[in-house]
């Protein structure tokens, strides 16, 4: 109660003092004039008399201030007065204020938006119990990490390791659902019963799988994801024990998972059948393995034990596991490993943008301090200490930073939606991207750091100036120390260097993307459309002849559509995926399975090479005689022919392809050689490829490829109707242009390019504003000099060259230092570049020339104005 009374008394005295101060204003002015007259009479110059009178009055004011400090609560009054004064000053200079606030908002907004993405993707822990203990385990071959694990190795890990609470495996597949209406393709995960306990999650509704459900006949149970439950069952609590038709089989719903991203985020989960029949299968690498470490077990200890077990497996099964090992990483690292460098690089680019914005604000604050030199000198002469002046300047810069931070955070929040949608195709965990307390705390820190740095630089420069000169030159805005001018120039050089670095990064990514698009893919994607579908594992297509019949009908119906040139079916596609299998050349020296070469295998119909534009180099293509029961035939790629038939004609030679379990299959005769195809785009290594007739190796997962003549208007609907006409229970296939797949393959580079281009454009705009402001202020300070030059006969062209020379000198300094920074950034971007050197001189020269043009234009505007100065007006300005 006593504190409240004291505070109310303080507020009352505060308002009373304000009234008293207003009444004393005229008395103070009169007192100063009398003192100045007396000192001039005593022999002082007017400037010295003014400064001395102000200093004496300031000493009196300091004594009064100390007396008031003893009353307490004065610190609150000082802060409040500083804030009010800063707001009043900014309100009186709307141009300066708006420019500074927008500049800060651009930097803070960009930083906040990208940090929100990085926080959600890289920093936010997985939504599991103790997620740091969940790891992914992969097999290695000759030291190279592979993502897939064989069932026999998994069973050996389970039996021979002691560092894990549990190990689980999973594999992806799709089902054709039999919901009311058209069929639907549902993405699923087949998991072991302990999968959910290894992750550390429990069912939101019902239960997860039991170990006795990993048996054929008892595995017809399904667990729904939260999103699938909401979209297909309306979130009903009575969904348990209902049936869901998957591939003509009835599955009982036993549980619903919580609303979390369970790593790969499938629509449904089904149990994986026990590995009883796979205990000796060391060759099929088809499963993803995860584990949960026991408490207190480190990654190094677990890796060491896996190395010991892998060595033991290699000794007991040298034919299949001689060069194989194991690799263990945290699950989060395995999920985001492909984008970590990309996102951190982009964060560095945003940091550059924030530095440019802060530099611009610091330059504006320096200019502002120069124009207020007379005011600051008067306040110091009145007794204001340097700390008070610094506090006032900091208060102004912090107020600018706070308003810019609020606006920037709002901009970041508004841009998150488009950014997430754009990044969703190639950035994992986008569902975790959201503004939260950590992001807001980081934004507040950036705001304070930006305001403090910009304000301190202006305050330090202001305190280093001679305070008598501004009092002699009473015309506000006509005084500027050389140090302050040098500081502004250094800041602009720094801006240009950072801007050139960002522009060079955007240029390198642009040229890399153009190289990707122009690179020879080995096939033609123009006017080609693709539709993927799965016939499912039900009874309708459980025999090879049934799949062959469907394939013939599908090609016949689609080929008859208007505008279709040709159509084909395949099981593997470039940019989408191939099946990797081991093979051996018949008649060559035998090698163990572990040392066999790998080939990408796909089954195709005869017109596949025509549709995809893959050239036939030797031999012939497939024909109608390659059917089930006929001698097996294959077509190989040039790369396979070069590697394994360097000195002989491959036509007529035979190869033996291993089955999925790495068991020898019947030999195939090579009937043709076709051109090489990049399996995952130009950046991928060319892998030997084998093509088989679909009639001799039918599979239920197929892709329909269609080449159109000219216009594809209405083709997607027509193709979907044609496939649906063969089997109304099949889901409608998603027909899209093949060039969409190409764009997805380049999505990583496109994402980085768009972000870099946006930040580079913003940086270029800020740098242009900084250059213009510095040059314009330099012209303003040299108005008298320019007037004298023109009065003595200088032509406008010479004045134009004089001012432009100042801008060119600044540009040279920024381009010189920016060149070194660009070389460093190029090395950082190396992993994102294709067929472009990180130190590409063409890109550096083009971006430097473009930035130089912008610099000249920003300098030309004030130079043109200076060349039109009237000498009489310029001389009168002083």
Secondary structure by P-SEA (a helix, b strand, c coil): caaaaaaaaaaaaaaaaaaaaaaaaaaaaaaaaaaaaaaaaacccaaaaaaaaaaaaaaaaaaaaaaaaaacaaaaaaaaaaaaaaaaaaaacaaaaaaaaaaaaaaaaaaaaaaaaaaaccccccccccccccbbbbbbccccccccccaaaaaaaaccccccccccccccccccccccccbbbbbbbbccccccccccccccccccccccccccccccbbbbcaaaaaaccccccccccbbbbcccbbbbbccccccccccccccbbbbbccccccccccccccbbbbbbbcccccaaaaaaaaaaaaaaaaaacccccccccccccccccccccccaaaaaaaaaaaaaaaaaaaaaaaaaaaaaaaaaaaaaaaaaaacccaaaaaaaaaaaaaaaaaaaaaaaaaaaaaaaaaaaaaacccccccccccccaaaaaaaaaaaaaaaaaaaaaaaaaaaaccaaaaaaaccccccccaaaaaaaaaaaaaaaaaaaaaaaaaaaaaaaaaaaaacccccccccbbbbbbbcccccccccaaaaaaaaaaaaaaaaaccccccccccccccccbbbbbccccccccccccccbbbbbbbbbcccccccccccccccccccccccccccccccccaaaaaacccccccccbbbbbbccccccccbbbbcbbbbbbccccccccccbbbbcccccccccbbbbbbbbcccccaaaaaaaaaaaaacccccccccccaaaaaaaaaaaaaaaaaaaaaaaaaaaaaaaaaaaaaaaaaaaaaaaaaaaaaaacccaaaaaaaaaaaaaaaaaaaaaaaaaaaaaaaaaacccccccccccaaaaaaaaaaaaaaaaaaaaaaaaaaaaccaaaaaacc
